[in-house]
């Protein structure tokens, strides 16, 4: 699945650089493995269809980038993705929201790291490390609000 997610991130970077104005989805599928990566572009992106309950988007977040992936293979089936969004809420408020959701998620292996003005929150399932979320919170580009990079995986 790492290969799928890496490919998806590369495709997302290209999509961001091309700056498409209309909402659109682009899916790349490897017929040999069944792995797929879908990237949304445009001005009306939506939350990934495979977004697990333990990785919600902060209410009112304005989505800037979406990558979804699915895989199957020797390690089993899995899915994952990444959502980047901006919110007007301050970083501490957004961090509190995610800490509360992670505490209630059943993902027991937790990490919480501050790095200057940014913060990284992580959680994985002790019984299945293929289930996890990584939330990076940074001050917003305009100096207010928060930019959130939410990466998630869910395996079988």
C-alpha positions as CSV (number, residue, x, y, z in Angstrom):
1,X,0.0,0.0,0.0
2,X,2.9,2.4,0.5
3,X,3.6,2.3,-3.2
4,X,0.0,3.2,-3.9
5,X,0.0,6.1,-1.4
6,X,3.4,7.3,-2.7
7,X,2.1,7.2,-6.3
8,X,-1.0,9.1,-5.2
9,X,1.0,11.8,-3.5
10,X,3.0,12.3,-6.7
11,X,-0.2,12.5,-8.7
12,X,-1.6,15.0,-6.2
13,X,1.5,17.2,-6.5
14,X,1.1,17.3,-10.3
15,X,-2.6,18.1,-10.0
16,X,-1.9,20.9,-7.6
17,X,0.7,22.3,-10.0
18,X,-1.7,22.2,-13.0
19,X,-4.4,24.2,-11.1
20,X,-7.5,22.8,-12.7
21,X,-10.5,25.1,-12.0
22,X,-13.3,22.5,-12.4
23,X,-13.9,19.6,-9.9
24,X,-12.6,16.4,-11.4
25,X,-11.4,13.0,-10.4
26,X,-8.5,11.1,-11.9
27,X,-8.0,7.4,-11.1
28,X,-4.9,5.4,-11.8
29,X,-5.4,1.6,-11.6
30,X,-2.7,-1.1,-11.8
31,X,-4.4,-4.0,-13.6
32,X,-1.9,-6.5,-12.3
33,X,-2.4,-5.7,-8.6
34,X,-5.8,-4.0,-8.5
35,X,-4.3,-1.1,-6.7
36,X,-6.0,2.3,-7.4
37,X,-5.2,5.9,-6.6
38,X,-7.9,8.6,-7.1
39,X,-7.0,12.3,-6.9
40,X,-9.6,15.1,-6.8
41,X,-8.8,18.4,-8.4
42,X,-10.8,21.6,-8.8
43,X,-12.6,24.0,-6.6
44,X,-15.3,21.7,-5.1
45,X,-13.4,18.8,-3.7
46,X,-15.2,16.5,-1.3
47,X,-14.1,14.2,1.6
48,X,-12.7,10.9,0.4
49,X,-15.3,8.1,0.1
50,X,-13.1,5.8,2.1
51,X,-12.4,8.2,5.0
52,X,-12.7,6.1,8.2
53,X,-14.7,7.3,11.2
54,X,-11.5,7.6,13.2
55,X,-10.2,10.3,10.8
56,X,-12.8,13.0,10.4
57,X,-12.4,16.3,8.7
58,X,-12.7,19.2,11.1
59,X,-16.1,20.8,10.8
60,X,-16.1,23.6,8.2
61,X,-12.7,22.7,6.9
62,X,-12.1,23.9,3.3
63,X,-10.6,21.0,1.4
64,X,-7.6,21.8,-0.8
65,X,-6.3,18.3,-1.8
66,X,-7.7,14.8,-1.7
67,X,-6.0,11.5,-2.5
68,X,-7.7,8.1,-2.0
69,X,-6.1,4.7,-2.5
70,X,-7.1,1.0,-2.3
71,X,-4.9,-2.1,-2.5
72,X,-5.1,-5.8,-2.3
73,X,-2.3,-8.3,-2.3
74,X,-0.2,-10.6,-0.2
75,X,-0.5,-8.4,2.9
76,X,-4.3,-8.3,2.5
77,X,-6.7,-5.6,1.4
78,X,-6.3,-2.0,2.5
79,X,-7.2,1.5,1.9
80,X,-5.8,4.9,2.7
81,X,-5.6,8.4,1.7
82,X,-4.7,12.0,2.4
83,X,-6.8,15.2,2.8
84,X,-5.3,18.6,3.1
85,X,-7.7,21.4,4.3
86,X,-7.8,24.8,5.9
87,X,-9.9,25.9,8.8
88,X,-10.5,29.3,10.4
89,X,-10.2,27.7,13.9
90,X,-6.9,28.2,15.8
91,X,-4.4,25.4,16.1
92,X,-5.2,24.5,19.8
93,X,-8.9,24.2,19.1
94,X,-8.3,21.9,16.1
95,X,-5.8,19.9,18.2
96,X,-8.3,19.5,21.0
97,X,-10.9,18.3,18.4
98,X,-8.6,15.6,17.1
99,X,-7.3,14.5,20.5
100,X,-11.0,13.9,21.6
101,X,-11.7,12.0,18.5
102,X,-8.6,9.9,18.8
103,X,-9.3,9.2,22.4
104,X,-12.8,7.9,21.5
105,X,-11.6,6.0,18.3
106,X,-10.3,2.7,19.8
107,X,-6.9,3.5,18.3
108,X,-4.8,2.9,21.4
109,X,-1.2,3.5,20.2
110,X,-1.0,7.3,20.4
111,X,1.6,10.0,19.7
112,X,1.5,13.8,20.2
113,X,4.5,15.9,19.2
114,X,4.9,19.6,19.0
115,X,7.5,21.0,16.6
116,X,7.8,24.7,16.8
117,X,4.4,26.2,15.8
118,X,3.3,22.8,14.3
119,X,1.9,19.7,15.9
120,X,1.7,16.0,14.8
121,X,-1.0,13.7,16.3
122,X,-0.9,10.0,15.5
123,X,-2.9,6.9,16.4
124,X,-2.9,3.3,15.4
125,X,-4.7,0.2,16.5
126,X,-2.6,-2.1,18.7
127,X,-4.1,-5.2,17.2
128,X,-3.9,-4.0,13.6
129,X,-1.2,-1.4,12.8
130,X,-2.8,-1.1,9.3
131,X,-5.5,1.0,11.0
132,X,-4.1,4.4,11.7
133,X,-4.2,8.2,11.3
134,X,-1.5,10.9,11.2
135,X,-2.7,14.5,11.6
136,X,-0.2,17.4,11.0
137,X,-1.5,20.8,12.2
138,X,0.3,24.0,11.1
139,X,-0.5,27.7,11.3
140,X,-2.6,28.7,8.3
141,X,-0.9,30.2,5.2
142,X,-2.4,33.7,5.8
143,X,-1.1,33.7,9.4
144,X,-4.5,32.8,10.9
145,X,-6.4,29.6,11.1
146,X,-4.9,26.1,10.8
147,X,-3.8,24.0,7.9
148,X,-4.4,20.3,8.4
149,X,-2.8,17.3,6.6
150,X,-4.8,14.2,7.5
151,X,-3.3,10.9,6.3
152,X,-5.1,7.6,7.1
153,X,-4.9,3.9,6.5
154,X,-7.3,1.1,7.1
155,X,-6.4,-2.6,6.5
156,X,-8.0,-6.0,6.9
